[in-house]
Amino acid sequence: MHFCKSKKHVWRHKIDAEKCCNGYRRIFVIGNNVPEDATNIKIDKQTGLKSGRIWIKVEKEEEFGAITPII
């Protein structure tokens, strides 16, 4: 188990802990173009639609928790 920078969150994988609270946010993505590095990829049996979670780099957190992703 690995703690993030703030010591508020625990992760199984070191790479996730290094990004958490360190300029990245995890987002949930849906679609057939889910990146290969997405974790916990699920595929809907009926539609074949993929979904998973990815890390995105953020410039800063806006008021009310809005996020400006850098893509």
N, C-alpha and C positions, 0 to 999 in steps of 0.2 A: 504494500500500500504506500502511496506517495501523497504528500500534502502539496497544495498549491502554494504560490508565493505568499498569500495572505494567511495561510494556515487555517482557512475556514472550510476548505473542501478537500475531500480525500478521493484519490483516483487509483484505479488498478494499474494503469499504465503510466510510466514516467513521462512520456511525451505529452500526455493529456495534462498532467500536473504542471508541467513547464509552461503550458499555454494559458491555463486557467488563471484569472486575475492578473494577467501579464500582457495586456494589450490585445487579447483575442476573446471572442465569444463563440459559443456553440450555437448553431442554428439547425433547424429541422428542414430538410429539403425533400421535395417530392417531384418525381418525374423520371423519364427514361434516361436522362443525362446526369444522374447522380454521380459525382466524382468517385473514382476508385478508392480514395482514402476515406470515404464515408464509413462510419462505424455502425454496427447493428443494422445493416441493410436488410430490409424486408421487401419481399416481392408479393404483390397481391395476386392470389391464385386466379381470379376471374379476369382481371385487366392486364396483368403483367407489369403494372406500374410499380416502380421502385421508390423507396423512401429510406432516409437515413439521416445521420447527424454529421455536420462538418464544422471545422473551426474556421472563422473568418477574422482577419485583422481589422481592428477598429481604430479610427483616429482618436476619438474621445467619446465619452458618454454624454449625451445631451440631457437636458432636464426631462424628467419623467421616464428615464430609462431608454429613450430612443437611441438607436445605434446608427452610426454612419459607417458602413462597411467600405473597405478599400478593395476594389476588385480589379 
